[in-house]
Each structure stands twice: as C-alpha cells, then as structure tokens.
Amino acid sequence: MKFRHVYWALPVLLYACGQQAGPGQQQDAPPADSLAVAIHNMRTDLAIQPENTELRTWLANALIEHNEFAGADSQANVLAGVPGKLPQALYIRGLIALRQRDSVKSIDLLRSAIHIQQDSSEYEAVMLTADMIAARGSYRDAVDYYRLAARIDSTSAEAPFLAGECLVRSMQPAAGLQLFQEAIRRDPAYAPAYIGIGQQLAEKGNWKEAVASFNMAAKADPTSADAFYHRGKALLILGNKAAGLDDLSKALSFRKNFPEAQHLLDSAKNL
C-alpha cells in the first residue's frame, strides 16, 4: 500500500528554511536536522498566533513525521476544541495510528473525519482510507471511498482507476471497465487504465484487442514494466515469440525484481 500524506510538506519546508516568526522576536538556535528546525520555528510562531489552526495542523503533521506522536496528539486535542476543526483533529489522530501500525484504529478515525466533511474531505485522506480498506480485502467498501475521492478531485485518474480495480476484484468487471474508461477520459496518458482494460480483454480470450490496449499503455508510459510484461505475454500467446521475448526483456530492464516476467521469459526461451 502506498503511504499518502495529508498536505503539509511545503509549509514545513518554508519553516525549515528559517521563516521569521515576527518583528522584534528573538529565536533560540534551532536544532540541526531540517524537520526539527521546522518544528522549532512553527512552535515559536504558534506561541504568538495560538489561534492559527492551519499552522497548528502543519505542526502536528511535522511532529508525526518526526515520530513525536504525543506532541502531535496534543495539537489534535487543541484542534478538537475549535469549532469546525474536529475533522482535522481526527485526520491527525488517524495518521498517528497509522504510523503506530494500528490500521484498524486509523481507518476508524479517518472514516469519522470523512463522515463529517463528505465531499469537502481532504482528497489524500480519502485515498489513504480507501487504500487501507482495500488492503484489508474489503473491496466493495473501498469503492465508495475511491468514488468520493474521484468526486473531490474531478481531474484525478487514479481514483476512478482504483475504484475500477476494486470492482473487478469484487466480481463486477463491467462496472470496473467503465471506471477504467473514465480514468482514461480524465487522463489519456494514464497507463494503468489501459493495462486494466487489456487484462479484461485477455481474460475473455481477445488477445489481439488486448495487445492494442497494452500498446496504448506502453505508449503512455514507455518505462512501464507492467505494460511490457502483459504485452509480451499476449504476443507469446499469439505466436509472436520474438516480439514477446523482447517485451519481457524490456519489462525486466525497467523492474529488476519481477519474478512473473522472469519466469515467463525463461519458460518461453526453453520452448
């Protein structure tokens, strides 16, 4: 599962570069590492602007990244008492739980925040929640969160694609195909969606059509190991051994540790 971040990196970088807290204010010498510098500077500014909830959220996220979970939770406590900021507190606590490897608690906290905000939720928080739910095998449940993320960011190709993948795994391939097509509509260069379509065609035995879809994936992302692996497999089945071996070799050049491609390449060479 890909770890996703709620947006905080840019503000933290600014603080790490030594943003001044205010005229006439004297700062202590900050610690050596850049994240600690950012935390030091944000704490200093927050002492002057305790009502700045955006800054407090940045600080909490930075503390999480620095593994200072008690400090982050203290910031969440403050945010929870501010009208309208309970979702931010829940997001913070959800990320703390995730870092502490308690995915069940993390999912529950993030769900609570999303339930409050609905379509105003943080895109990355919704995607993270969907990822964790899908990783637990609850694909139908994950679809709802990926669909919500797709509504929140109408330009995202990843959200409808992942919703489509979950539908395919839930034995709803036709619905999944529609979402793969939606991902391509949003981003015509989104290679994973072409691969998803190609896999569905291959499962139906439509290998020539599958090759065409894998061609589109390879064109969209010329370094996609998956695109070349699936196209290579399809070409071998269609009897084009030379082209199939070439594609499998390319797949392995883009991803050194690719057991499926290596096994298929070795088997095809021995035929």
Salt bridges, closest charged atoms under 4 A:
ASP33 OD1 - HIS66 NE2 3.45
GLU65 OE2 - HIS5 ND1 3.52
GLU65 OE2 - ARG99 NH2 2.47
GLU68 OE2 - HIS66 ND1 2.66
ASP73 OD1 - ARG93 NE 3.03
ASP119 OD1 - ARG151 NH2 3.14
ASP131 OD2 - ARG4 NE 2.32
ASP141 OD2 - ARG111 NH2 2.47
GLU158 OE2 - LYS2 NZ 3.23
GLU158 OE2 - ARG4 NH2 3.03
GLU182 OE2 - ARG185 NH2 2.76
GLU182 OE2 - ARG186 NE 2.84
ASP226 OD2 - ARG255 NH2 3.00
ASP246 OD2 - LYS250 NZ 3.39
ASP247 OD2 - ARG231 NE 2.53
